[in-house]
Amino acid sequence: MIDVTAIGEILIDFTPSGFSEQGNLCFERNPGGAPANVLACISKLGGKTAFIGKVGNDLFGHYLSGVLNQYDICTQGLRFSDTAGTTLAFVELDQSGDRSFSFYRNPGADTMLSKDEVDYDLIENSKVFHCGSLSLTDEPSKTATISALNYAKSCGCTISCDPNLRLRLWRSEDIARETIKSLIGYADILKISLEELEFITGYKNLTEGLKVLKKDFEIPLILVTLGAEGCCYHFKGTTAKKPGFKSVNTLDTTGAGDAFLGGFLYGMLERGIVKPKELEMEVLEEIVHFSNAVAALCTTKRGAIPAMPDLDLVKRLIKG
């Protein structure tokens, strides 16, 4: 049985890595893509994962296939495109390590996955099915993702969703908002940032934003990531905050939210819990605390997938 299968994008993050002798900015090639980041985190911690998606039949695509194999992520669902290249993202970091992205995806191979190329056997044999919104920006990957979500629901998988808002990849804000709302309708577990909460609900205030989400959607568990401040969660009518770990030396926040979610899914499944309704509040707090530690450690290295910590490192941070 697979712990978590994810559908969506895997791509190249070109991350700033200093300057050349001529004073030009240098970029380091790192594997990335939110769904793949989540899987890499779970696999690094000890879980069993599988990826469904598409890359270019090019230098970058074969490199990413090798990375998935290196992290013991099943590549049975990976497809190669002969007509579109692997998507590239150039990452810009500010002084605190926060990032912004410039994408080269016109089209990217990740958007070319068709519903006939989806490996439904992987989904059927999974406890959790995870996806974000970026496979919904274009066809045919939008239809493929919706088909996979419906199949996962029919198989009884727990559905994990992350809006992963990247407005530059959408044709308009309105299309992005409505499509992301349709995705949230599937969620058993929703991981969302404050920025995404405001975008979807129209409220900057966390409490007001959660009220709208609770009113519009029946989501068993909502996890709002707050960066270095930790996480706010809403579960069974209770909203609470768990502080993060500020003692780490943050270099690059790329993938931190994915690390948090990967840590959470691992922490839940490692306890034998598949459905959010099976969680007790005390156990939920323990898992969120663990997830905050995973996310904090991810920020101490450049890139996303290469920065995912192992279980021993997470335990050491928690113990202090």
KOLLUMTOR-366527 format. One record per residue (C-alpha): x, y, z; residue in one letter. Coordinates in steps of 0.5 Angstrom, whole numbers, padded with zeros to 4 digits, always signed. Example, Ala and Ser with C-alpha at 12.3 -4.5 7.8 and 13.67 -1.06 7.14 Angstrom:
2
+0025-0009+0016A +0027-0002+0014S 
This chain:
320
+0000+0000+0000M +0003+0007-0002I +0002+0012+0004D +0001+0018-0001V +0001+0019-0008T +0001+0026-0011A -0001+0029-0018I +0002+0035-0021G +0008+0039-0023E +0016+0037-0022I +0020+0042-0025L +0027+0045-0024I +0028+0051-0019D +0034+0055-0021F +0036+0058-0014T +0041+0064-0013P +0048+0061-0011S +0053+0067-0011G +0056+0071-0016F +0061+0069-0021S +0068+0072-0022E +0065+0077-0027Q +0060+0079-0022G +0054+0076-0025N +0049+0072-0021L +0050+0065-0021C +0044+0060-0021F +0044+0053-0018E +0040+0047-0021R +0035+0044-0016N +0029+0040-0017P +0022+0043-0015G +0015+0043-0016G +0010+0043-0010A +0007+0036-0010P +0014+0033-0012A +0017+0037-0006N +0011+0034-0001V +0013+0027-0003L +0020+0028-0002A +0019+0030+0005C +0015+0024+0006I +0020+0019+0003S +0026+0022+0007K +0022+0021+0013L +0021+0014+0012G +0014+0014+0008G +0012+0010+0002K +0010+0015-0004T +0009+0015-0012A +0008+0021-0017F +0004+0022-0023I +0006+0027-0028G +0010+0029-0034K +0016+0032-0036V +0020+0034-0042G +0024+0028-0046N +0030+0033-0045D +0036+0034-0040L +0032+0037-0034F +0026+0031-0035G +0031+0026-0034H +0035+0029-0029Y +0028+0030-0025L +0026+0022-0026S +0033+0021-0023G +0032+0025-0017V +0025+0022-0016L +0028+0015-0016N +0034+0017-0011Q +0029+0019-0006Y +0025+0013-0007D +0019+0016-0010I +0015+0011-0015C +0016+0013-0022T +0011+0009-0025Q +0006+0015-0026G +0011+0019-0029L +0011+0021-0037R +0015+0024-0042F +0013+0029-0047S +0017+0029-0054D +0013+0036-0055T +0014+0040-0049A +0020+0042-0045G +0021+0041-0037T +0018+0047-0034T +0023+0052-0031L +0023+0057-0025A +0028+0062-0023F +0028+0063-0016V +0029+0070-0013E +0031+0071-0005L +0030+0077-0001D +0035+0078+0005Q +0030+0074+0010S +0030+0068+0005G +0023+0069+0002D +0022+0068-0005R +0019+0070-0011S +0019+0066-0018F +0019+0067-0025S +0017+0061-0029F +0019+0059-0036Y +0012+0054-0038R +0010+0056-0045N +0007+0050-0045P +0011+0046-0040G +0011+0039-0040A +0007+0038-0034D +0001+0041-0037T +0001+0036-0042M -0001+0030-0038L -0008+0027-0041S -0013+0023-0037K -0011+0017-0041D -0004+0018-0038E -0006+0018-0031V -0004+0011-0027D -0010+0010-0023Y -0008+0004-0020D -0003+0008-0016L -0009+0012-0014I -0013+0006-0012E -0007+0003-0008N -0006+0010-0004S -0008+0012+0003K -0008+0019+0001V -0008+0023-0005F -0005+0030-0006H -0005+0035-0011C -0004+0043-0012G -0008+0048-0017S -0002+0049-0022L -0004+0042-0026S -0011+0046-0026L -0008+0052-0030T -0008+0049-0037D -0011+0043-0041E -0010+0037-0042P -0007+0037-0035S -0014+0040-0032K -0018+0035-0034T -0013+0029-0032A -0013+0032-0025T -0020+0033-0024I -0021+0025-0027S -0016+0023-0022A -0019+0027-0016L -0026+0024-0017N -0023+0017-0018Y -0019+0018-0011A -0025+0020-0008K -0029+0014-0011S -0023+0009-0008C -0024+0013-0001G -0017+0016-0001C -0016+0022+0004T -0015+0028-0001I -0010+0033+0001S -0010+0040-0002C -0005+0046-0003D -0008+0052-0007P +0000+0054-0008N -0002+0060-0011L +0002+0063-0017R -0002+0068-0020L +0003+0069-0026R +0001+0062-0029L -0006+0064-0029W -0010+0067-0035R -0013+0072-0030S -0014+0072-0022E -0022+0071-0023D -0020+0064-0026I -0015+0062-0021A -0020+0064-0015R -0026+0060-0018E -0021+0054-0020T -0018+0054-0013I -0025+0054-0010K -0027+0048-0014S -0020+0044-0012L -0022+0046-0004I -0029+0043-0005G -0025+0036-0005Y -0021+0037+0001A -0021+0033+0007D -0014+0036+0009I -0013+0043+0006L -0006+0047+0007K -0006+0054+0006I -0002+0060+0007S -0005+0067+0010L -0004+0070+0003E -0008+0065-0001E -0013+0065+0005L -0014+0073+0003E -0014+0071-0004F -0020+0066-0004I -0024+0069+0002T -0022+0077+0001G -0020+0077+0008Y -0013+0079+0011K -0016+0077+0018N -0014+0070+0020L -0021+0069+0024T -0025+0072+0018E -0022+0068+0013G -0023+0062+0017L -0030+0064+0018K -0031+0064+0010V -0028+0058+0009L -0032+0054+0014K -0038+0057+0011K -0037+0056+0004D -0033+0049+0005F -0034+0043+0009E -0027+0041+0010I -0025+0037+0016P -0018+0040+0017L -0015+0046+0015I -0008+0048+0016L -0006+0055+0016V +0002+0056+0015T +0004+0062+0018L +0012+0062+0016G +0017+0063+0022A +0011+0064+0027E +0008+0057+0026G +0001+0054+0024C -0006+0056+0026C -0011+0050+0025Y -0018+0049+0025H -0021+0042+0027F -0028+0040+0030K -0030+0047+0031G -0023+0049+0035T -0018+0054+0032T -0011+0054+0035A -0004+0056+0034K +0002+0052+0035K +0009+0057+0034P +0014+0055+0030G +0022+0054+0031F +0025+0061+0030K +0032+0058+0032S +0034+0056+0026V +0039+0060+0021N +0034+0061+0015T +0037+0061+0008L +0032+0059+0003D +0024+0059+0005T +0023+0055-0002T +0019+0049+0000G +0018+0050+0007A +0010+0050+0006G +0011+0043+0002D +0016+0041+0008A +0010+0042+0013F +0005+0039+0009L +0010+0033+0008G +0011+0033+0015G +0004+0033+0017F +0002+0027+0013L +0008+0023+0015Y +0006+0024+0022G -0001+0022+0021M +0000+0016+0017L +0006+0014+0022E +0001+0014+0027R -0004+0009+0023G -0009+0015+0022I -0011+0016+0015V -0018+0020+0016K -0018+0027+0020P -0024+0025+0024K -0019+0020+0027E -0015+0025+0030L -0015+0027+0037E -0014+0034+0039M -0007+0032+0043E -0005+0028+0038V -0006+0033+0032L -0002+0038+0036E +0004+0034+0037E +0004+0033+0029I +0003+0040+0028V +0009+0041+0032H +0013+0036+0029F +0011+0039+0022S +0013+0046+0024N +0020+0043+0026A +0020+0039+0019V +0019+0046+0015A +0024+0050+0020A +0029+0045+0018L +0028+0046+0010C +0029+0053+0010T +0036+0052+0013T +0039+0050+0006K +0038+0052-0001R +0033+0049-0006G +0026+0045-0004A +0027+0037-0005I +0035+0037-0003P +0033+0041+0003A +0028+0036+0006M +0031+0033+0013P +0031+0026+0015D +0027+0024+0022L +0033+0024+0026D +0035+0031+0025L +0027+0033+0026V +0028+0029+0033K +0034+0033+0035R +0031+0040+0033L +0024+0038+0037I +0029+0036+0043K +0033+0042+0043G 
